[in-house]
């Protein structure tokens, strides 16, 4: 009887070991799809784009946004540096979360800044000496605060390591640019293939977006702000 019991124990242990080996040797499913969820800290009364994922735009009202990502694919996303509302703007503080190998949540945290519009408007979009880096065909979009019925002026200057396109786009031009980068030429303010430029433009009835775009398909570049880009 004792011998039978020992044999049963050995048999059960062998089955467990075999199950473990079969499970661990199970091939990885190359068709695995992960879900990446994008969200932000709480915002009130915002308008315009907060997030861009693979060239698709999302407003705050669209969040949380769930995006399917096939295993092995590349997901490109950008949270806007500033998001406007009627009494100020939210500035991006940090982005956290997400493991590249599994479903995850990406959360952007914003801090709110109150602004008294009119003669008190004085916002730094990009400070002097800040450097922005661009991969080939990459772009950076910066919302410009433009309160209703008030004229504002945007000014500043920059230098670029390689030639870069710069434009100020209204909402329809901005949407057109996202669909086709070459549409950047049809803008209120446009500098093509420049390495050193000053920005000076009066705007009314926004929203508007300041865009830096590297049109080169193979070369990286960077720009340095030589005079703070301000909105007054």
Beta strands, then each sheet from edge to edge (+ up, - down):
strand 1: 33-40
strand 2: 49-53
strand 3: 56-59
strand 4: 65-70
strand 5: 77-79
strand 6: 82-85
strand 7: 88-96
strand 8: 104-114
strand 9: 123-126
strand 10: 131-134
strand 11: 139-144
strand 12: 152-170
strand 13: 189-203
strand 14: 208-213
strand 15: 221-231
sheet 1: 4+ 1- 8- 7+ 6-
sheet 2: 3+ 2- 5+
sheet 3: 9+ 15- 10+
sheet 4: 9+ 15- 12+ 13-
sheet 5: 9+ 15- 12+ 14- 11+
end
